[in-house]
């Protein structure tokens, strides 16, 4: 189980400085690691890496191709309330994110919305009343409170 974790997410971006400013506005903290081609930002239990898009393609030995608007993947930030989801969604949009779907009550009983960062990476902002977050705001589905029913 120790290998079943994500410790770092790398996003290919067209402007590293702009992307760093965007994520710092959302609360990510820039570290001293990195260089002029990559910036590392610390979050709660995860590091976000911002890498030039062409450099990332080169590093993976893949050709750089046009990116579709929907890439078949989202990143998600779960929050403790609908109000917190609204707050972070608004902050992301004010910082240069593109609103895709405003936060709203959804079919599965929660509350969520989507924005794209300045490079089109899709983020879900959600409040899931069925998933309790710990005191640090982390999601641990193996240690959820038991339903008394």
N, C-alpha and C positions, 0 to 999 in steps of 0.2 A: 504494500500500500504506500510505502514511502516514496515510490517513484510516481504515484498518481497525483501529480500536482502541477500547477502552472506557476512558475516563479518569475517569468519575464515574458512580456508581450512586446513584440517589435512591430511598429507601424512604419511603413514606407511613406514618406512625406515629401512634398515638393519644396517646402521651405522650412528647414529645421528650426530656425529662430521663431518664426510665426507659430509653428506647432507647439514649441516649448512654452511660449507666452500663453497660448490657449489653454494648455493643460495645467500650467501653474495657476491660472485664474480659477480653475476648477478644484484646486487644492493639492495637486501633485507637487512634490518638492524636488527641485533640481539638485542633483548630487554633484560632487567634484569629479566623478568618473566621466569617461568619454573624451571626445576630442572634437575637431571641427566637422567630422562626418557623422557623429552619433552623440546623442544626449540621453542620459539616463535620469528618470524621474521616479522618486520613491512614493509609493502609495501604501495603503494598509495591506501588508502581506504580499505585495506584488510590485515589481519594477516595470515601468513603462519605458521602452526604448524607442527613440525617434531616430530614424535612419533615412538618409536620402533615398528616394525611390529608386533611382538608377543604381546607386551603390548597393542597395538591398537586392535588386535583381541580379547584379553582377556577382554578389556574394553567394547567391543561391545557384549560380550558373544557369540562369533562365533569361530569356529575352524579355525586355520590357514591352508589354503590350498595353493597349488601352484598357482601363479599368471600367467595368460595368458599374452603374450606380448601385445596384443591389448585388453584392458579392457572395450571398449565400451564408453570411456569418454576421453575428452581432456580438458586441461586448455589452455587459450589463452592469449597472450599479443599482443594487437594491438598497432601499432606504426605509427608515422606520415609520414613515407616515406619508399620506398623500400630500400633505403640505410640504414636506421635505422634497418629495419628487417634483412638485411644482417649482419650488425654489431653485433646485439644481438645474432643471430644464431651462428656466428663465435665465439663469446665470450663463449656461452654455450658449444660449442663443445670443445674449448680449455680448459674449466674448468672441463671437464669430462663427459659432455653430449654426447649422442650417436646420430649422425645424422640419421634421418629416411627418410626425404625428404627435399632436399635443397630448399630454398626459390625460387619460380618461379611464373611467371604469371599463374593464374588459371582461370578455366572456368567461374567463376562468376564475372570476371572483376577486381579482386584484385591480390594480391601478397602474397603468404604464403608458409611456410615450417614447418616441424616438427622435433623436437628432443625429445629424451627420457632422463630424468635425470638419475643419476647413479643407481636408483632403478627401472627404467622402466616406471615412470610416464610420460605420453605423453603430450608435450606442443606444441601448435601451435604458431608460430611467424608470424604475418600478418600485412600487410598494406591494409586497406580497403578504397579506395578512395570515397566510398559512405557514410562513417561514419566519420564525423569530430570529432576530439578529442578536449576537452577543453584545456585551458592554462596549466592545471596540468596533462594533458595526460589521462584524464578520458573519458570514453564513456558514453554519455547520449542520448539515442535514442529519448526520449520524448522532448528534446530541441535542435534538429538538425536544422541547417539553412534550410529555405524553398527553394525548387527548384524554380527558377524564371520562368520556363517554364509553 
